Amino acid sequence: MPVTRRVLLLEWARRTDSLVLEDDYDGEFRYDVSPLPALRSLPGAQENVVYIGTASKLIAPSLRVAWIAPPRRLREQLRLELESRGLVVNEATGTALAEFVASGSLAAHHARVSRTYAARRAALVAAASRHLPGVVLEGVEAGLHVVLRLPDDVDDLDVVTRLEQLGLAASPLSAYAVATPVRGLVLCYAGLPETQADAALQAVAAALRPQIDQ
């Protein structure tokens, strides 16, 4: 969201005394573009923005650590609510993660995996341009996934099934649509080494061929 729209959103939240939930989903990994500051970091945002983050992408989902930075007036109420539901971080895990951050190890880890994911993303994008010329890739600038858009008459669930038979996992974009039908493949490159990107996109092209050639 552009800065001008962010400012308008904050003005609306202050005017209506509303809360904005900010899930900074792709904040850790951005490529070829400057990272966007969190909405909550803008002046005057602290009292109307609830910032939500997780260690799942940066470290590991199995760590089961997430955090919430709420407005000051809601902190105690939110703390009691989370504790009553048992939604707390294991003390040993929390202490270890705190030391990981304080020692600078998290920053070094972030720099290292950012280089790895950037290289894997670049390899996937290059392979897509070779084997699927004219393909539209979305979400390339951030995160660990890209969306390969497909024509509306293509059955993306069938394509996913074909890919599974070839040993590859993808998600159909149509599964995320509520009202407007959209077709595509959600491809994660976090676990795809650069050396395997070409073969993977060849398989995607082979799985698409029966649909597109109809």
ABEGO torsion letter per residue (X at the ends): XBAAAAAAAAAAAAAAGBBBBBBBAAAABBBGBBBBBBAAABBGAAAABBBBBBAAAAABAAAGBBBBBBBAAAAAAAAAAAAAAGBBBBAAAAAAAAAAAAAGAAAAAAAAAAAAAAAAAAAAAAAAAAABBGBBBBGAABEABBBBBBBAABBAAAAAAAAAAAGBBBBBAAAABAABBBBEBBBBAAABBAAAAAAAAAAAAAAAAAAAAX
